[in-house]
């Protein structure tokens, strides 16, 4: 279950979640998430994780910890975290809807994925788990992780939280570059996270 999608504010009488929603709204006030805010959020999550089995807190802590693993919250990670906090706080502005294949440049029809020896690049926030978890799952199936969109890339996987306003997001540049290569004849496949997970029997 994707706890961010299934999370229903009215059905959870949990003081920690009430506090988390308040924290999220505070961080969202200026429309960005900076390093200090992400570190404060992680500290709060660590403290509350010790006394909570709430899947929202557990999942969010995993994601924030992975983002700060190298000690730096880069621009793309900041955008991802912003989107997640908007979902938690109930803010539907701009990032409130899940991806619509009609407005995303997904390959049609989606081909069967051959993992062994193929290169993958993930962009946007994934429902499956953290970026690191997605990488590990792909590598366990024989795939390799690429750091950039290039002519040797086989698959660009769009996370579930890539929205129909993708062109205006930080990760939009990766999608645009992949589309340019694909249009020029380079066999790059742009696919949904759902198709990636189903192909790898990860769901």
C-alpha positions in Angstrom: 0.0 0.0 0.0 1.3 3.5 -0.9 0.9 5.2 2.5 1.0 8.7 0.9 -1.8 8.0 -1.5 -3.9 6.0 1.0 -3.4 8.3 3.9 -6.7 9.7 5.0 -6.6 12.6 7.3 -10.1 12.0 8.8 -9.5 8.4 9.7 -6.2 8.8 11.7 -6.6 10.1 15.2 -2.9 10.3 15.9 -1.3 13.2 17.6 2.0 12.6 15.8 0.3 12.9 12.4 -1.4 16.1 13.5 2.0 17.4 14.4 3.5 16.2 11.2 0.8 17.9 9.2 1.5 21.1 11.1 5.3 20.8 10.4 4.6 20.1 6.7 2.4 23.2 6.3 5.1 25.3 8.0 7.8 24.0 5.7 5.5 24.5 2.7 4.8 28.1 3.6 7.6 29.5 1.3 7.1 26.9 -1.4 10.6 25.3 -1.0 12.4 22.8 1.3 15.9 23.8 2.3 18.7 21.8 3.9 17.9 23.0 7.5 14.2 22.2 7.2 15.0 18.7 5.9 17.4 18.1 8.7 14.9 19.3 11.3 12.2 17.1 9.8 14.5 14.1 9.9 15.4 14.8 13.5 11.7 15.0 14.4 10.9 11.8 12.5 13.8 9.9 14.2 12.5 10.9 17.7 8.9 10.0 16.9 9.8 6.8 15.1 11.0 5.3 18.4 7.5 5.4 19.8 5.5 4.9 16.6 4.6 2.1 14.1 2.8 4.6 11.9 3.6 3.8 8.2 3.5 7.4 7.2 6.3 8.3 9.7 8.3 5.2 8.8 8.1 5.7 5.1 8.8 9.4 5.3 11.9 8.8 7.5 13.3 6.3 5.0 12.9 8.8 2.2 14.3 11.8 4.0 17.2 9.7 5.4 18.1 8.5 1.9 18.0 12.1 0.6 20.4 13.3 3.3 22.6 10.2 3.2 25.3 12.2 1.4 24.8 15.2 3.7 23.4 17.4 0.9 19.7 18.0 -0.1 20.1 18.7 -3.8 17.5 20.5 -5.9 15.8 17.4 -7.2 15.6 15.9 -3.7 14.1 19.2 -2.5 11.4 19.1 -5.1 10.6 15.5 -4.3 10.3 16.2 -0.6 8.2 19.2 -1.4 5.8 17.0 -3.3 5.5 14.4 -0.5 4.9 17.1 2.2 2.2 18.6 0.0 0.4 15.2 -0.1 0.7 14.7 3.6 -0.6 18.2 4.4 -3.5 17.8 2.0 -2.3 20.6 -0.2 -3.6 19.8 -3.7 -2.0 22.7 -5.4 0.2 21.8 -8.4 1.4 18.5 -7.1 -1.9 17.2 -5.9 -2.7 14.6 -8.6 -0.8 11.5 -9.5 0.7 11.0 -12.9 -1.6 10.9 -15.9 -0.2 8.8 -18.8 -2.1 11.0 -21.2 0.0 14.0 -20.4 3.3 12.2 -19.8 5.6 11.1 -22.7 5.3 7.4 -21.8 6.1 4.8 -24.6 3.0 3.5 -26.1 2.6 0.6 -26.0 4.8 -0.1 -23.1 7.3 -2.9 -24.0 8.4 -5.9 -21.9 11.3 -4.9 -19.8 14.5 -6.9 -20.0 16.4 -6.2 -16.8 19.6 -8.2 -17.3 22.3 -5.9 -18.5 20.0 -3.0 -19.1 20.5 0.5 -17.7 17.9 2.4 -15.7 17.4 5.9 -14.4 14.7 6.9 -11.9 13.3 10.4 -11.7 10.6 11.9 -9.5 9.3 10.4 -6.3 8.5 6.6 -6.3 5.8 4.9 -4.4 7.8 1.7 -4.2 10.3 3.2 -1.8 13.3 5.4 -1.6 15.5 5.9 -4.6 18.1 3.6 -3.0 15.5 0.9 -2.6 14.5 1.2 -6.3 18.1 1.0 -7.3 18.7 -2.1 -5.2 15.6 -3.8 -6.5 16.7 -3.1 -10.1 20.2 -4.3 -9.5 18.9 -7.5 -7.9 17.1 -8.2 -11.2 20.3 -7.8 -13.2 19.9 -4.1 -14.2 22.4 -1.3 -13.8 21.8 2.2 -12.6 22.7 5.2 -14.8 23.4 8.6 -13.3 22.4 10.6 -16.4 20.2 10.6 -19.4 22.5 9.6 -22.3 22.4 7.6 -25.5 23.2 4.4 -23.7 20.3 4.6 -21.3 17.7 1.9 -21.8 14.9 2.9 -19.4 13.8 6.2 -17.8 11.4 5.3 -15.0 9.0 8.0 -14.0 8.1 7.8 -10.3 4.4 7.7 -9.4 4.5 11.2 -8.1 5.6 12.7 -11.4 2.6 14.9 -12.2 1.0 16.4 -15.3 3.0 19.6 -14.6 6.2 17.6 -15.1 7.6 20.1 -17.6 7.8 22.7 -14.8 9.5 20.5 -12.3 13.2 20.0 -11.7 13.1 16.4 -13.0 11.4 17.7 -16.2 14.8 18.2 -17.8 15.6 14.5 -17.7 12.3 13.7 -19.3 12.8 16.3 -22.0 16.3 15.0 -22.8 15.0 11.4 -23.0 12.2 12.5 -25.3 14.7 14.3 -27.6 16.9 11.2 -27.8 13.9 9.0 -28.4 12.6 11.3 -31.2 16.0 11.2 -32.8 15.9 7.4 -33.0 17.8 6.4 -29.8 15.9 3.4 -28.3 15.2 4.9 -24.9 12.0 3.7 -23.2 10.1 6.1 -20.9 7.9 4.1 -18.6 5.9 4.3 -15.4 7.1 3.1 -12.1 4.0 0.8 -12.0 5.1 -0.9 -15.2 8.7 -1.2 -13.9 7.4 -2.8 -10.7 5.0 -5.2 -12.5 7.7 -6.3 -15.0 10.1 -7.1 -12.2 7.3 -8.8 -10.2 7.9 -6.3 -7.3 4.2 -5.8 -6.6 
